[in-house]
Amino acid sequence: MFASLHLIWFGGKVMAKGWVKRWGARGTGHRPSHIPALEVHPTTIIEESWELPPSKSHMIRMLLLCALSKKKHTLIGFKHIGEDAESMRRCLSQLGIEFIEHEHGIQIIGKGIEEFQRSPSVLHAGNSGTALRFLIGLASRLNFVSMVDGDATLRNRNHSNLLNALSPLDVQFSYGVEQEQLPILVHGPWKGRELVVDVSSSSQPYSSLLLASSGLGQECVITTQGDAVSRRHSELTIELMKESGASLDIGNDCTTIAPWTSSPPTEWVVPPDGSMMAFPILACVLTKKAIHIQNPVDSNDALGHELLFEHLDAFGIRFDNSTLNPDGECRSVDINLRDANDLLPPLAAILALCGGGRLRGAAHAKHKESNRLLSTKTLLESFGIASIIQDDGLSIEGGQRLCKPEKLIDTFGDHRIQMTAILLASQVGGVVEGPRLHRIADPEFLDRLSTMPTEVLVKGVQR
């Protein structure tokens, strides 16, 4: 669809504490002499159509709810799942859940939480913070030891809010180095039914506890503390639980869950990912050409990302008949990302190229795969775009022009930074670190850029 590109390599027991210490967020202590990257050359659009990937937020929750059932279920509505959802599926398979490939979907044969089996190996969540936290919640219910781990970016993220919520229930944890780092040994089950969780930096711990309440046999009460962020994601968890037979009484800061056993629909449709809509919008802004969206997102499934459509006119874009049309004047815009901080990297680029403005309410973006406030600013700077970090977001001047980066573009192990960088480089060129990061959310992303990427190896080049 966009660019010609080349795949480049620049240069080339888990329990042990020493092993954990050697690995930082960027692989500190074992820095490779070869850095994988994509060389992207400027081009124009060839194919003017874009299919959004399935929502990994829906998919990961649905996989777990089906696994917690004692029946067979089929998830449909997609051709491929991203690596985050695949990590969840793999870990559930290790716990004894059976998955069968199905045309345009997956069939899951659930066991119910009583029949989960001890994994013969580490439950590795890959790059998925959602899968990791849901697996910690699940493991905390099981009467055997589970080791939960993730990639380098997850080892550098703080998981203390979830662990602090579970510790009063006499769940036993053992840490590789510190409480907030991985790997973690988890030994349940719960002894008690009342939990308190901080939701000021992420909604995932709350969602993890909600899902883990399946099969308790008695009422469970979860009290939340702090100013909640990403509220649509916790609302999604509750909506899917209700579809699976749960009954919840939700107050201002207290959720009471009646005894329930997960029983989702026999056939469950996974909707497209609303957050991924930011990338065809950025592509439309960059190329000034219309882009047709094959599977538009229903606002009910957009998880807060519907705000993109609310501000399209400020980007000089109309959305008619499922098609993005560059038609209109840009203007400055002020956008609150409290419930949609995943939009930060592509949206920052859009504002810089359009009318500028302010992205606010995204202080919690510091706790994602990277510190997204800093990594987004760094990404923009590599293309000659200026921005200012505020306490809770970015201020960006509009009408800026892209320059070809002089150095390797650092993506910080963050797929949304990488995908934004590749689209920007499709206009001016550039070498982008992390050629596979997009697979976390959108396995077909590079197919829009080149059907035949060439792999080469460049030795001895350091960062």
Secondary structure, DSSP 8 states (H G I E B T S, - for coil): ---EEEEEEE---TT-HHHHHH--TT-TTS--SSEEEEEEE----S--EE---B-HHHHHHHHHHHHTSSSEEEEES-S---HHHHHHHHHHHHTT-EEEEETTEEEEE---GGG----SS-EE-TT-HHHHHHHHHHHTTSSS-EEEE--HHHHTS--HHHHHHHGGGT-EEEESSSTTSS-EEEE---S-SEEEEE-SS-SHHHHHHHHHTTT-SS-EEEEEES---SHHHHHHHHHHHHHTT--EEE-SSEEEE-S------SEEE--B-GGGGHHHHHHHHHH---EEESS---GGGSTTTTHHHHTGGGGTEEEETTEEEE-S----EEEE-TT-GGGHHHHHHHHHHTTEEEEES-GGGGGSSS-HHHHHHHHHHHTT---EEETTEEEEESS------SS-B--TT-HHHHHHHHHHHHHH-EEEE-TTGGGGT-TTGGGGT-SS-EEEEE-S---
